[in-house]
Amino acid sequence: MLPEREMYKIIEIKQTAEAELLNRAGINGVDIGFKYVNGHKTDQIAIRVLVAHKRDVSPEERIPSRIEGVPTDVIEETIIPYGVRADSKRYDPLVGGISIGPCDAMWFGTLGAIVYDNTNGMPMALSSFHVMTIGPDWAAGDTMSQPGRGDGGGCAADMVGALQRAVLNGEVDGAVASITGRTHRSAIAEIGDIRGVTTAALGMSVRKRGRTTGLTYGIVDSIAATIRIDYGYGIGVRTLSNQIGIVPDSSRSQRFSSSGDSGSVIVDGSNQAAALLVGGGVKKGSRTFGSSFDRVLTALKVSLHRPAKLLVKERSAYFKPQWRSARLFEMPPRTSDDSTSSVVS
């Protein structure tokens, strides 16, 4: 692996060149990853151009073999949002890796994880913007169903909360909804608790649990990716930067994700969250792309764990003086299940 300073330099070169490259017809994205030769991955780091179809082009259109000394590669990849019937069960408690969708639409995606509002500490369901919203006409208060209506859910019986915030900007595709009517656990089905946040690195082993393909395994194949996705639904084509790309770990999974897996949280082997799944290629074995998880949390103003200042405030309500001693305090034991917290509505 390249030293960190050299990797940052390659990222700078890629970022300088990508605007001109993305203006060329047929180019869907630009990333940094391993160069492929005759279909086989090498150890060489390259600036990679993602195209819908490889074709013969004129010398003027041809991608140079190097950009400021950095090798290049051209890879076929068409990227779509993952928005097929799989795990359509009703869950109580709510956990990550299960079906969810808006009450006013017949589609579904994946509830990625339970997160907490930075201001009031309330638990929230995290997923993708294009899973929880109904195109550009979404509004705070739009209700959510688990399972999603496309999976047989109905909002009379399966409504689990309401949309609070949604972001589709240059780096993040994400949304959060309040939780009502169900208990919850801060865990992902088949994976367990998320233990923190990490930065993806080339070659990192990762996994995710989604409503369509379940538990799958992959390898980070690109970083600093800039991709174009056609969201349709009145939103159209958007460009997302600083994404990570993942290929299936072929020894364990034939594909990493598919339609309906958007919103899944992608974790490393230590259950550190690296990304929120956005979409990917349409072919078996294609790349999956995700928004960096730290940027998702910042954009949506949430955290993986209830903010410490709110925990202190909550616990202070339990403090009481011991009989005959104003200096002594006690607090009843706390359970490890966040759903028992007095902050949860």
C-alpha positions in Angstrom: 0.0 0.0 0.0 1.2 3.5 -0.8 2.3 5.8 2.0 -0.4 8.2 3.2 1.3 11.3 1.7 1.6 9.7 -1.8 -2.1 8.6 -1.6 -3.2 12.2 -0.7 -1.2 13.4 -3.7 -3.0 11.0 -6.1 -6.3 12.1 -4.6 -5.4 15.8 -5.4 -4.4 14.9 -9.0 -7.7 13.0 -9.5 -9.8 15.8 -8.1 -8.1 18.3 -10.4 -8.7 16.1 -13.5 -12.2 14.7 -12.8 -14.2 17.7 -13.9 -12.8 17.5 -17.4 -13.2 13.7 -17.5 -16.8 13.8 -16.3 -17.7 16.2 -19.1 -16.9 13.5 -21.7 -19.8 11.5 -23.0 -20.4 8.0 -21.5 -18.3 8.6 -18.4 -20.2 7.7 -15.1 -17.5 8.3 -12.6 -13.9 8.7 -11.6 -12.2 7.0 -8.6 -8.9 5.7 -7.2 -8.3 2.0 -7.0 -6.4 -1.0 -8.1 -5.6 -1.2 -11.8 -7.0 -4.2 -13.7 -5.1 -5.9 -16.5 -7.0 -8.5 -18.7 -9.6 -8.7 -15.9 -7.2 -9.4 -13.1 -6.5 -7.0 -10.3 -3.0 -5.8 -9.8 -1.3 -4.0 -6.9 -0.8 -0.8 -8.9 -2.9 2.2 -7.7 -4.6 4.1 -10.6 -7.0 6.9 -11.4 -9.9 4.9 -12.9 -12.5 6.2 -15.3 -15.9 4.4 -15.1 -17.8 4.1 -18.4 -21.1 2.6 -19.4 -19.5 0.7 -22.3 -15.9 0.4 -23.6 -15.6 1.3 -27.2 -13.1 2.5 -29.8 -12.6 6.2 -29.6 -10.6 8.9 -31.4 -7.2 9.8 -30.1 -8.7 13.1 -28.8 -11.3 11.2 -26.7 -8.9 8.5 -25.5 -8.1 8.5 -21.8 -4.4 9.2 -21.4 -2.3 6.3 -20.0 -1.1 8.5 -17.2 -2.4 11.7 -15.6 0.5 13.7 -14.0 2.4 10.5 -13.7 -0.4 8.5 -12.2 -1.5 5.4 -14.2 -5.1 5.3 -15.4 -7.6 2.5 -16.1 -11.0 2.4 -17.8 -13.6 0.2 -16.2 -17.1 -0.7 -17.4 -19.7 0.2 -14.8 -23.2 1.7 -14.9 -24.4 2.9 -11.5 -28.0 3.0 -10.3 -29.6 3.7 -7.0 -30.7 0.5 -5.3 -34.1 1.1 -4.4 -36.6 -8.4 -5.8 -38.2 -9.5 -2.9 -36.1 -10.8 0.0 -36.4 -10.2 3.8 -39.8 -8.7 4.1 -40.5 -9.6 7.7 -41.9 -7.3 10.4 -39.3 -6.7 13.1 -39.8 -5.7 16.7 -37.3 -4.5 18.0 -36.2 -2.5 15.0 -32.6 -3.2 14.0 -30.3 -2.4 11.1 -30.4 -4.5 7.9 -34.2 -4.8 7.4 -36.9 -3.5 5.0 -38.2 0.0 5.3 -40.0 2.5 3.0 -42.3 5.6 2.9 -46.0 5.0 3.5 -46.9 7.0 0.4 -44.9 4.8 -2.1 -44.7 1.2 -3.2 -41.0 0.9 -2.8 -38.5 -0.2 -0.2 -34.9 -0.1 0.9 -32.9 -1.0 4.0 -33.0 0.5 7.5 -29.3 0.8 8.1 -29.0 1.4 11.8 -30.4 3.1 14.8 -28.7 6.5 15.4 -29.3 9.3 17.9 -30.2 13.0 17.4 -27.3 15.2 18.4 -29.6 17.8 20.0 -32.1 15.8 22.1 -30.7 12.2 22.0 -33.9 10.7 20.5 -33.4 7.4 18.6 -33.8 7.6 14.8 -33.9 5.1 11.9 -31.2 5.8 9.4 -31.4 5.0 5.7 -30.8 6.6 2.3 -32.4 9.7 0.9 -33.8 7.8 -2.1 -35.3 5.1 0.2 -37.1 7.3 2.7 -38.2 10.2 0.5 -40.8 10.5 -2.3 -38.7 12.3 -5.0 -38.3 16.1 -4.6 -41.7 16.6 -2.9 -40.7 15.0 0.4 -41.5 16.8 3.7 -40.6 16.3 7.3 -43.4 14.2 8.8 -43.8 11.8 5.9 -44.5 8.5 7.6 -42.4 5.3 7.3 -43.5 1.6 7.1 -41.6 -1.5 8.3 -41.6 -3.5 6.2 -41.8 -1.2 3.3 -45.1 -1.2 1.4 -43.4 -2.9 -1.6 -42.7 -5.8 0.9 -46.3 -6.0 2.0 -46.2 -3.5 4.8 -49.2 -1.3 5.5 -49.2 2.0 7.3 -52.3 1.2 9.3 -50.4 -1.5 11.2 -46.7 -1.1 10.3 -46.0 2.6 10.6 -42.8 3.0 12.6 -42.0 6.7 12.5 -41.8 9.9 10.5 -39.1 11.5 8.3 -37.2 14.1 10.2 -34.2 15.1 7.9 -33.1 14.1 4.5 -29.9 15.0 2.6 -28.9 14.6 -1.0 -25.9 16.8 -1.5 -22.6 16.5 -3.2 -21.3 13.8 -0.8 -24.2 12.3 1.1 -27.4 10.3 0.2 -29.1 9.9 3.6 -32.2 10.4 5.7 -33.4 9.8 9.3 -36.9 9.1 10.7 -38.2 9.2 14.2 -39.2 5.9 15.9 -42.7 5.2 17.2 -44.7 2.1 18.0 -41.8 -0.3 18.2 -38.9 -1.0 20.4 -35.4 -0.8 19.0 -31.8 -2.1 19.3 -28.6 -0.4 18.3 -27.5 -3.4 16.3 -27.5 -4.8 12.7 -29.2 -8.2 12.1 -26.6 -11.0 11.8 -23.7 -8.5 12.5 -24.3 -7.1 15.9 -23.5 -3.7 17.5 -21.8 -1.0 15.5 -18.7 -0.2 17.6 -17.6 3.1 16.0 -16.7 4.8 12.7 -13.7 4.1 10.5 -12.2 5.5 7.3 -12.3 3.1 4.4 -8.9 2.1 2.9 -8.1 0.2 -0.3 -8.1 -3.5 0.3 -10.2 -3.3 3.5 -12.5 -6.3 4.1 -16.1 -5.2 4.8 -19.6 -6.6 5.1 -23.2 -5.4 5.2 -26.6 -6.8 5.9 -29.4 -5.6 3.5 -33.0 -6.5 3.0 -32.4 -8.0 -0.5 -29.0 -9.8 -0.4 -28.7 -10.3 3.3 -25.3 -10.7 4.8 -22.6 -10.3 2.2 -18.8 -9.7 2.2 -16.7 -7.4 0.0 -13.4 -5.6 -0.4 -12.9 -1.8 -0.7 -11.8 -1.4 -4.3 -11.9 2.4 -4.7 -11.7 5.6 -2.6 -12.4 9.2 -3.3 -14.8 8.2 -6.0 -16.9 10.7 -7.9 -19.9 9.1 -9.5 -23.0 10.0 -11.4 -26.4 8.4 -10.5 -29.7 8.9 -12.3 -32.2 9.0 -9.4 -35.3 9.6 -11.7 -38.4 10.5 -9.7 -38.1 14.2 -10.7 -34.6 14.3 -9.2 -32.6 13.3 -12.2 -28.8 12.8 -12.5 -26.7 13.8 -9.4 -23.0 13.7 -8.9 -21.7 12.4 -5.6 -18.0 12.8 -4.5 -15.8 11.2 -1.9 -17.7 7.9 -2.2 -16.1 4.5 -1.6 -16.4 1.5 -4.0 -16.7 -2.1 -3.0 -16.3 -5.3 -5.0 -17.6 -8.7 -3.8 -15.3 -11.0 -1.9 -15.7 -13.8 -4.4 -14.6 -16.4 -1.9 -17.7 -15.6 0.2 -20.3 -13.6 -1.9 -21.2 -13.6 -5.6 -22.4 -10.1 -5.3 -22.2 -7.5 -2.6 -25.6 -5.8 -3.0 -28.6 -5.4 -5.2 -31.8 -3.4 -5.5 -33.4 -2.9 -2.1 -30.1 -2.8 -0.2 -29.7 1.0 -0.3 -29.4 2.4 3.2 -27.4 -0.6 4.5 -24.5 0.3 6.8 -21.2 -1.1 5.6 -18.8 -2.2 8.4 -15.3 -3.5 8.7 -14.3 -6.7 10.5 -14.4 -4.9 13.8 -17.9 -3.6 13.2 -16.7 -0.1 12.6 -19.0 1.7 10.2 -17.3 2.8 7.0 -20.1 3.8 4.6 -23.9 4.1 4.0 -24.8 2.1 0.8 -26.0 4.3 -2.1 -26.2 2.1 -5.1 -24.1 0.2 -7.6 -23.7 -1.6 -10.9 -26.4 -3.6 -12.5 -24.4 -6.7 -13.3 -23.5 -9.6 -11.1 -20.1 -8.9 -9.5 -20.5 -5.1 -10.0 -19.2 -2.5 -7.7 -21.3 -1.1 -4.9 -20.8 2.6 -3.8 -21.4 4.2 -0.5 -21.2 7.6 1.3 -18.5 7.9 3.9 -20.2 7.2 7.2 -18.6 10.1 9.1 -20.0 12.5 6.5 -23.4 10.9 6.8 -23.5 11.5 10.5 -22.4 15.1 10.2 -24.9 15.9 7.4 -27.8 14.4 9.3 -26.8 15.8 12.7 -26.9 12.4 14.4 -24.5 10.0 16.2 -24.1 6.3 16.6 -24.5 6.6 20.4 -26.6 9.0 22.5 -24.4 12.1 23.1 -22.6 12.0 26.4 -23.9 15.4 27.6 -27.5 14.0 27.3 -26.6 10.8 29.1 -25.2 12.9 32.0 -28.4 14.9 32.1 -30.5 11.8 32.0 -28.6 10.0 34.7 -28.7 13.1 37.0 -32.4 12.5 37.4 -31.6 9.2 39.2 -29.2 10.8 41.7 -30.5 10.9 45.2 -28.9 11.4 48.6 -28.3 8.4 50.8 -30.0 8.5 54.2 -27.9 10.4 56.7 -25.2 11.3 54.2 -25.5 14.3 51.8 -22.1 13.3 50.4 -23.1 9.9 49.1 -25.1 9.3 45.9 -26.3 6.2 44.2 -27.6 5.5 40.7 -29.7 2.4 39.9 -28.0 -0.1 37.5 -28.4 0.8 33.8 -29.2 -1.9 31.3 -27.2 -2.3 28.0 -30.4 -2.0 26.0 -30.9 1.6 24.8 -34.6 1.0 24.4 -35.1 1.1 28.2 -33.6 4.7 28.4 -35.9 7.3 29.8 -35.0 9.5 26.8 -36.8 7.1 24.4 -40.3 8.1 23.6 
